[in-house]
């Protein structure tokens, strides 16, 4: 691991450091956010709505920013995302009611515009950073980036739960804002790289979106995100209200989930992009089933470890799309994946709130059914597509 840290180069190390600090700050409240919104006077449906603003911001802004990132310096586009994240957390910390919390989540969601641009920056660093090992594949940077983020989550959810019990949930967000400030300082240390040259024939985004393989992949990925994001958002509320877990215990479970993310980011990243994505869905589905089955501490701990696979769906989705688009279209393609993830977040969190108000286990059941459907239908469609490509290749070979 230390050797790999040296090989990835100076700028990628600073990006990873910033993501680590971001993970520390976000981890303090990530698993208790529905409890905080509820403490501000929100119902279950209103809690889902407020948290859904995070996804709405991604839905509205990531795609335009991705288009710009194919034409401008990635560093310049990344920095406002960090400012938005810090301001969003501060707004959440000072929110007098759940409606202000919804606005805070909207601001925080704006920080998501930096995610696809960061992937693009890492690709540029792989080409231009003289301190990076030239033979190191770009996949290593993607995997380590999410490993760094999840490493920041390993300890702080338990600390955030304890702080929430001892000093109140608002103080968790106030402390988190300090870590976001440090993360923002760290990202300022990276160097800019030249903006990509415009291809002679243009970026042809319309042509990209007309290609069947791209549309198929985006559809499968979106419904996979939706399945996960229907079952996952209110899991902590379920554990507190139905299973009787304390906020401190929920924080510890969040740390276990972050450990799962670190493990699965490295292990599933070695599989092909689609196998890894479907494996992530299978693991999350198993997590939902375990939480429905039992409220025993060891069972729920295993469930939350498996739930860590939720975060591995994003880099694996990016890898799946990378294989289907041209290099000069990747900024927009990465942004499109995150836009669809934002749509899934918006729909999933609101659906979770509605289902939970009727039956606390409803979001888990919806997530399980959705994951099974995506794995079966998506796997079948991708196999048909692969067989079609093989048949075309054989026909061309025969003609030659």
Number of C-alpha atoms within 10 A of each C-alpha: 7 6 7 14 15 14 18 24 19 18 22 27 21 18 22 23 20 27 25 23 25 27 28 26 30 25 29 32 30 18 28 26 21 23 20 23 26 18 16 18 14 20 15 23 17 20 30 28 24 27 28 27 26 27 28 23 23 28 26 16 19 29 23 15 19 28 21 16 28 23 16 15 19 27 22 14 18 24 19 15 22 25 18 21 28 24 20 24 26 21 22 26 22 15 18 12 15 23 18 18 27 25 19 27 24 23 26 27 27 28 25 26 29 26 17 29 31 23 22 25 26 23 19 19 24 23 13 14 18 12 15 21 14 14 8 13 12 16 15 15 24 22 21 22 25 23 24 22 24 28 24 26 30 26 21 25 33 25 20 33 27 22 21 23 14 12 10 15 24 18 16 24 24 17 18 25 24 16 21 26 19 16 27 22 13 18 20 17 13 16 12 16 17 12 14 14 10 11 10 6 6 9 19 12 14 8 8 17 14 10 12 11 17 18 15 14 19 20 15 18 27 21 20 27 26 26 28 30 27 29 28 22 27 27 22 25 23 19 19 15 11 12 17 12 17 16 26 20 20 26 30 24 25 33 29 24 28 32 24 25 27 25 20 26 28 16 13 21 22 14 13 12 21 19 15 24 26 23 19 28 27 18 20 28 28 18 27 26 17 20 22 18 11 13 16 11 13 10 15 22 23 18 26 28 24 27 27 27 31 25 21 28 27 20 24 26 25 22 19 22 23 18 12 16 19 13 14 18 20 26 25 25 28 28 30 23 25 27 27 23 27 29 22 26 29 26 19 28 29 25 22 29 26 20 21 21 14 11 10 21 21 20 30 30 19 21 27 23 12 21 25 17 15 22 19 11 13 21 16 12 15 16 12 12 15 13 12 12 12 12 12 12 12 12 11 10 9 8 7 6
